[in-house]
Amino acid sequence: MTFWGKGREPRLVSGMRCSKCDGPLVRIRRCTEVFLRCERCGARLEVRDYARYIDDSFEEDVAHVPMDRI
């Protein structure tokens, strides 16, 4: 049995690359936060630093999580 809600599992984010190593980014959603993690170097990155790349799909996945999108 899984206790993860819809959208809580790590999800590869299309169109976003790590600013440190150019690796692919994964969106991590927690109850009170959302952040990006690089699959290659493991860096934890803030969503606000990638705001210009946020698309409707990403926004829908995190719609109910309070975070700085600007």
N, C-alpha and C positions, 0 to 999 in steps of 0.2 A: 504494500500500500504506500502510496506517495502522499506526502504532506505539502508538496509544492503547489501553489496556485498557478493558474494560467499566467504565463509570461515571467515566472520567477526563475526558470531555468536559464543558465547562461546562453546567450544567443549571439551568433556572429553578426556583426553590423556591416552591411554592405556600404561601400563608398567611403569608409573611414579607415585611416591608417595611423599607426603610432607615430607621434612626432619625434620620438627618440630613435627608433630603429626601422620605421616603415613597415612594421609587422601588422597583421590583421587584428582588429579590435573585437572584443566580445563585450556585450552589454551585460552587466551584473545588476540585478534588481533585488533589493532587500526591502523589508517592510517600510523603512523610513528614508531610504536613500537609493540612488542609482549612480553607478560609476562605470567607467570603461576600463577594461584590462587588456593589455597586449598579450596575444598568444605567443609571441616570440620572446620578448624580454621580460614579461611579467609586470611591466610598469602599470601602476594604477593612475588613471587619468580622469580629470573632472569633465563632466558632460558640458558644462558651460564653455569650456575651451574648444568644443566641437559644435557649438550651437548652429553655425552656418550649414552644417551637414545633416542636421536632423530632418528627417522626412516624416511623412504622415504615419507610416508604419511604426517607426521608432516612437513617435509621440503617442500613438494609441497604446503601445505596450506599457508606457510609463505614465499614462494620463492621471492616475490616482495617487502618484507618489509625489510628495512635496519636494521640489528641488529647484535650483537656480538654472533656468533655461536661457538666461540672457547673458 
